[in-house]
Structures are given as C-alpha cells and as structure tokens.
C-alpha cells in the first residue's frame, strides 16, 4: 500500500512538472508572437517610404533633411504618408510637374509622391552618399513596381530587371534585389541644397503586373550617409 501511494505521488508530481513546463513554453511562445507583432507593426505602420539621415552628417557637416522649407531643423527621419491600397496605373497617367507640385507628401490616385530637401548648413564642403534600399517585399510586388527619382533637374525611373534579363523599357534596373540605386554627391558646399521627389507606383504595362501580385506589399527607404561600407 505504501509503495502504491509513493508511486501515485510521483505520478502526480511528474504531471505537475509537465504542466508547469508546458505553461512556460506557452508563455515564451506568446512573448515571441507579441515581439513579432510589435516588429511588423513598426515596419508596416511607418508607411511605404521614408528618408533617413546619418547623424554624423549633421554633427560633422551641418547637413539636414526637411520637407518644409519654412521649418529647417535636424531630424534623422522623414515619413511619407501611408496609402493602404494602390491599383496599377500606366506611367502616362501620372500628373505633370510632380517635382514642382508640393512639398512633403502629395500622393495621388494610385501613386505615392513625396518631396523633400537636403541642405548643407555647415561651414565646410562635404560629400554624402544616398541609397534607396528595399526593406520588404510581399507577393513579388517588386516585379512591377516603379520608383521615379527627381533630383533638381534630373529624373530617373528605376525598375527591377525584367525576366528576360534586360531593363524594363524606359527604366534603369535596380542595382540588386535589395538596393534600388546609389549616388555619391561630392563638393556639397555650405548653402548648397538639393530637392528630391520620389514617386512610387505599380506599372500596369509591365508583363509581371498580374493577379499573382494582388495583396502584395512593398516598403522602401532612402538613406543619406557619410560613407558606404562595401
């Protein structure tokens, strides 16, 4: 009888231990899910396009970014307004003079448009690098995305290289799957400024613009850095 009691007691103890371990595992899984939720919320609630400035460019060279010429203060990041949904359009449907239309976000029907400035408020000539970096792609929507960059009087439209290995018509191919473009600006003198307008849309004439990318998402940002580590 005593042996039976001891055996039952051990079984109860083992059962409690298993339950305790399962509770700990469940708690860890819940914490991991919460962390993933926070991470994805930060990614997708920050809009489809943002601009970041390396702090050293301001501290050492007095370079700033801004989207309001009447409010020139140091910020490490600018955010374009989010669009929850865009349908495909043809580039010919884009309005004229998007580069001179407005400052900050001026999205239109089925396209994202954002205008901002970079300026040297320091006392010395400086160099900087700019990069347009792809943060995330869902459902291969990058196959049909277009990114047009206006810089002062220049204009370039970027697209992922086509399935036949050639650039899409009228575009410059992405540098890689994660890097759209890179630019090195030299001799950026005190008082110099450049105006950028970034336009994103889904190109309806692209052969890869099919129902397969429905529900896709695309997030990209533009970095301004003092140097590039290759």
N, C-alpha and C positions, 0 to 999 in steps of 0.2 A: 504493500500500500504506500509506504514511504517513497519507494522508487518511482511509483506511478505519479505521485504528487510532484516529485522533483522533475520528472520528465515533462509533465504538463506545464510546470513553472518555466522550464527552459523554452518550451514552445511559445508560451505567451511572451516571454522576454524577447525571443527572436522575432516574433511577429511585430512587437512594438518597435524594435530596432529597424526592421524593414520599412514600416510605416513612416518612421522618422526620416530615414534616408530618402524615401520617395517624396516626402514633403520638402526636403532640402533641394532635391533635384527639380521639383516643380517650381519652387521659388526662384532657383537660378534661371530656369527657362523663361519664367515671367519677366525677370530682370533683363535678360537678353532681348526679349521681344520689345520691352519698353525702350531699351537703348536703341534698337533698330528703328523703332517708331520715331524716336527723337531725331536720329540721324537723317532719316528720309524726310522728316518734316522740315528740317533745316535746309536740305537740298532743294526740295520741290516747292517750298513756300517762299523762297528767295527769288523767284522769277526765272525766266528763261535766259536772261542776260544780265551780267554785272561787270563792273570795272573795278580793278584793284590797283593800288599804288604801293610799291615797296616803301616802307618808312624811311629808309636811308636816302632815297631820292629827295625827300623833303628836308630831313635833318642836315644832310651834307650839301645839298644843292638848291634848296628852296623851291623845288618843283611841286606843284599841286595839280589836282584834277577837280573839276567842278562842272555842274550842268546849269548853273545860273550865273551869268557874268556879273550880276549885282551882289553875289554872295560868294566871295572867294576866300574860303577857309580850308585848312588842311583836313582832309578826310582820307582814310585808307580804302574806302569802298563807296561806289555809287551803284544804285539799283534801278534797273528799268522796271516799268510796271508790268505785272504779270497778265498774260492772256490765257484763259482757261482752255480755249479751243481755237484752232485756226484751220480753215479748209484750204485746199490747194488753189493757187491762182497762177496766171501767167505773168512773167516779168513785165509784159507790156501793160498790165493793168495797174502797175504801181504809179502813184501820182508823180508828176514832175516836181523838181526842186525840193525833194525830201531833205536835202542837205541844208537848205536855207529856210525851211518851213517854220521850225520852232526849236526850242531848247528842251533838254530833258526828254521825257517820254512823249512821243506823239504817234502812238500806234494808230493804225487804220484798219479797215476791213480785211482781216486775214493776213496781216503782216505786223511785225514788231519793228518799231523805229525809235532810236534813242540817240540824242545829240549831246555831246559833252566836249570839254576843252582840257588841254594840258598846257601849263604855263610855267615859265621859269621866273620866279620872284626873287631868286638869289642874286648874288653879285659875281658869279663866275660862270664861264662857259661849261656846259655839261653834255654828257652823252646819256642816252637811255635806249633800252630795248623794249619793244612791245611784242606781245604774243597773244594770239587768240587760241584759247585752249578748250577742247571739248571735255566737259565734266561727266556727262552721262548720256547714253542713247538707249532708247527702248523701242523694240519692234523695227529696228533698222531704219528709223525715220531719217537718219542722216543720208541715206541713199538719194533722197530727193530734196534735201534742204539746200537753200541758197543763203549765203552771207555776203552782203554787199557792204564794202567799207569805203566811205567817203573820208578823205583826209585833205583838208583845204581844197585845192583844185583837182586832186586826183580821185579816181574812182576805180575800184577793182571788185569784181564779183567772184566769190570762191564757191566751189562745189567739190564734193567727193568725186574722185576719179571714176569714170564710167566702167561698166562691166567689160567693155572691150579694151580697157587699158589706156584709153585716151581721155583728155579733159573733156568735160561736157561743153557743148558749143557756147562760146561767149564767156567762158569762165576760166579761172586759174585753179588748178587742182589743189586740194588740201595737201599740206606738207606731209602729213601722216594720218593715221586713224584717230589720233588724239590731238594733233596740232593742225589748226587751220592755216595759220600764217605767222611769220616772224619778221620783224623790221628793226633795223638799227638806225637810230637817229643820232647824228653827230653834230657837234658845234651848235648845240641848243643854247643860244646866248641869253643873257639877262634881258627880260622883257619880251622874249620870243614866246609865241603861243601857237598852238595848232588846234584846229576844230575837227572833230571826228563825228561822223554819223554812221551808226551801224543799223542795217536793215536785215531782218530775217524773214523768210517765207518758204513755203513749200511750192516748188516749181511744178505746175501741172503738166508741162510739156515733157518733163523728164520721164523716160521709159520705166524708171524704177518707182514712179509715183503711182502705186497700185493700191488695191484694197488690203494688201498684205501689211501696209504700214499704218492702217487705221488703229487708233488708240495709242500710237507711239508718242514718245516724249523726247525732248531734246533740250539740253542745258549746256550753255557755253559762257565763258567769261574772258575778259581781256585783261592781261597783266601788263603793268609798266614796271620795269626792273632796271637796276643799275648795271647788272651784268647777267650773262647767261652761262649756266653751268652745263656743259655738254657731256 
